[in-house]
């Protein structure tokens, strides 16, 4: 082969050998994808780890409590960091070896059990409860806004109050209004949700709710239907009743225990004050009892004006005459009357509400109340 041609071929081969192969980058991406998929498959094939709680620590072993309540003495992995009693851990299911610690101390996701909000309801949105509002302001609002006054006088303000009365009379509204006026975090809890399935779980939930409230302070913990948790204790009862009692005792300890509540106030609400345990309403706990009654005639007029203030009323509507027809109505029922009257106007495609709309709405609400009463008595007939 002539030297000139050989030189050309050598030059081309050199350039080809030193140039980037167009398929190298694609092969590299494919190899990385295959490797990532292989790792993911291995991860899917791995056995799941069980979340448990440490009960007691020994040099190389520990007693743990698994989710169903049973306890086991197990080994601790050498790679596991130092553990403390009460912490949550991940345990290998086959031989129950402790693998590692979970970096959280909360047993529950508190947000699933409570409603946390900054209420926007003001005192002006509540009618007919001036005496109750004054008492709540003295017990809850004043200590949060002006704590120095109590230091000067040398007294400790009450830790909580109990609102009791018929359903629909405005107990929740009062609690939200005081939370709004003090710019506090409003934590609403239903008493029945504090009772858990396993022994001790309800007490832990109560403890964590109050720890959560202290972190969010100033805060108001509103326990609705508190009679589900704080009913009078009996000497004998089922295991479920004993668990309710344990949870209740934890609630008492949180309200009047060693840990200060600080800027956390407790408001309980119930329709059945007569069945409450005396321990919850003694001085030092929910010691200010505020009755929220069925509104009087003057109170009904105040409530009606609040709910009807944005409604286009016909000239035939007389507030006094309508209020007379709503005797023994709660605040919630008065609001329902306004809503139903508006629906009667909407159904007839009118842009104003007449006296007849309100009268029909009153009859409808009263009839529904009567049917509910008959259903209730029929359960025991």
CORTA-V290832 format. One record per residue. RES is the residue in three letters. SS is DSSP state (H for helix, E for strand, - for the rest). Layout:
[[RES;SS] [RES;SS]]
This chain:
[[UNK;-] [UNK;-] [UNK;H] [UNK;H] [UNK;H] [UNK;H] [UNK;H] [UNK;H] [UNK;H] [UNK;H] [UNK;H] [UNK;H] [UNK;H] [UNK;H] [UNK;H] [UNK;H] [UNK;H] [UNK;H] [UNK;-] [UNK;-] [UNK;-] [UNK;-] [UNK;-] [UNK;H] [UNK;H] [UNK;H] [UNK;H] [UNK;H] [UNK;H] [UNK;H] [UNK;H] [UNK;H] [UNK;H] [UNK;H] [UNK;H] [UNK;H] [UNK;H] [UNK;H] [UNK;H] [UNK;H] [UNK;H] [UNK;H] [UNK;H] [UNK;H] [UNK;H] [UNK;-] [UNK;-] [UNK;-] [UNK;E] [UNK;E] [UNK;E] [UNK;E] [UNK;E] [UNK;E] [UNK;E] [UNK;E] [UNK;E] [UNK;-] [UNK;-] [UNK;-] [UNK;E] [UNK;E] [UNK;E] [UNK;E] [UNK;E] [UNK;-] [UNK;-] [UNK;-] [UNK;-] [UNK;-] [UNK;E] [UNK;E] [UNK;E] [UNK;E] [UNK;E] [UNK;E] [UNK;-] [UNK;-] [UNK;-] [UNK;-] [UNK;-] [UNK;-] [UNK;-] [UNK;-] [UNK;-] [UNK;-] [UNK;-] [UNK;E] [UNK;E] [UNK;E] [UNK;E] [UNK;E] [UNK;-] [UNK;-] [UNK;-] [UNK;-] [UNK;-] [UNK;E] [UNK;E] [UNK;E] [UNK;E] [UNK;-] [UNK;-] [UNK;-] [UNK;-] [UNK;-] [UNK;-] [UNK;-] [UNK;-] [UNK;H] [UNK;H] [UNK;H] [UNK;-] [UNK;-] [UNK;E] [UNK;E] [UNK;E] [UNK;-] [UNK;-] [UNK;-] [UNK;-] [UNK;-] [UNK;H] [UNK;H] [UNK;H] [UNK;-] [UNK;-] [UNK;-] [UNK;-] [UNK;H] [UNK;H] [UNK;H] [UNK;H] [UNK;H] [UNK;H] [UNK;H] [UNK;H] [UNK;H] [UNK;H] [UNK;H] [UNK;H] [UNK;H] [UNK;H] [UNK;H] [UNK;H] [UNK;-] [UNK;H] [UNK;H] [UNK;H] [UNK;H] [UNK;H] [UNK;H] [UNK;H] [UNK;-] [UNK;-] [UNK;-] [UNK;-] [UNK;-] [UNK;-] [UNK;E] [UNK;E] [UNK;E] [UNK;E] [UNK;E] [UNK;-] [UNK;-] [UNK;-] [UNK;-] [UNK;-] [UNK;-] [UNK;H] [UNK;H] [UNK;H] [UNK;H] [UNK;H] [UNK;H] [UNK;H] [UNK;H] [UNK;H] [UNK;H] [UNK;H] [UNK;-] [UNK;-] [UNK;-] [UNK;E] [UNK;E] [UNK;E] [UNK;E] [UNK;E] [UNK;E] [UNK;H] [UNK;H] [UNK;H] [UNK;H] [UNK;-] [UNK;-] [UNK;-] [UNK;-] [UNK;-] [UNK;-] [UNK;H] [UNK;H] [UNK;H] [UNK;H] [UNK;H] [UNK;H] [UNK;H] [UNK;H] [UNK;H] [UNK;H] [UNK;H] [UNK;H] [UNK;H] [UNK;H] [UNK;H] [UNK;-] [UNK;-] [UNK;-] [UNK;E] [UNK;E] [UNK;E] [UNK;E] [UNK;E] [UNK;E] [UNK;-] [UNK;H] [UNK;H] [UNK;H] [UNK;-] [UNK;-] [UNK;E] [UNK;-] [UNK;-] [UNK;-] [UNK;-] [UNK;-] [UNK;-] [UNK;-] [UNK;H] [UNK;H] [UNK;H] [UNK;H] [UNK;H] [UNK;H] [UNK;H] [UNK;H] [UNK;H] [UNK;H] [UNK;H] [UNK;H] [UNK;H] [UNK;H] [UNK;H] [UNK;H] [UNK;H] [UNK;-] [UNK;-] [UNK;-] [UNK;-] [UNK;-] [UNK;-] [UNK;-] [UNK;-] [UNK;E] [UNK;E] [UNK;E] [UNK;E] [UNK;E] [UNK;E] [UNK;E] [UNK;-] [UNK;-] [UNK;H] [UNK;H] [UNK;H] [UNK;E] [UNK;-] [UNK;-] [UNK;-] [UNK;-] [UNK;-] [UNK;-] [UNK;-] [UNK;-] [UNK;-] [UNK;-] [UNK;-] [UNK;E] [UNK;E] [UNK;E] [UNK;E] [UNK;-] [UNK;-] [UNK;-] [UNK;-] [UNK;-] [UNK;H] [UNK;H] [UNK;H] [UNK;H] [UNK;H] [UNK;H] [UNK;H] [UNK;H] [UNK;H] [UNK;H] [UNK;H] [UNK;H] [UNK;-] [UNK;-] [UNK;-] [UNK;-] [UNK;E] [UNK;-] [UNK;-] [UNK;-] [UNK;-] [UNK;-] [UNK;H] [UNK;H] [UNK;H] [UNK;H] [UNK;H] [UNK;H] [UNK;H] [UNK;-] [UNK;-] [UNK;-] [UNK;-] [UNK;-] [UNK;H] [UNK;H] [UNK;H] [UNK;H] [UNK;H] [UNK;H] [UNK;H] [UNK;H] [UNK;H] [UNK;H] [UNK;H] [UNK;H] [UNK;H] [UNK;H] [UNK;H] [UNK;H] [UNK;H] [UNK;-] [UNK;-] [UNK;-] [UNK;-] [UNK;-] [UNK;E] [UNK;-] [UNK;H] [UNK;H] [UNK;H] [UNK;H] [UNK;H] [UNK;H] [UNK;H] [UNK;H] [UNK;H] [UNK;H] [UNK;H] [UNK;H] [UNK;H] [UNK;H] [UNK;H] [UNK;H] [UNK;H] [UNK;H] [UNK;H] [UNK;H] [UNK;H] [UNK;H] [UNK;H] [UNK;H] [UNK;-] [UNK;-] [UNK;-]]
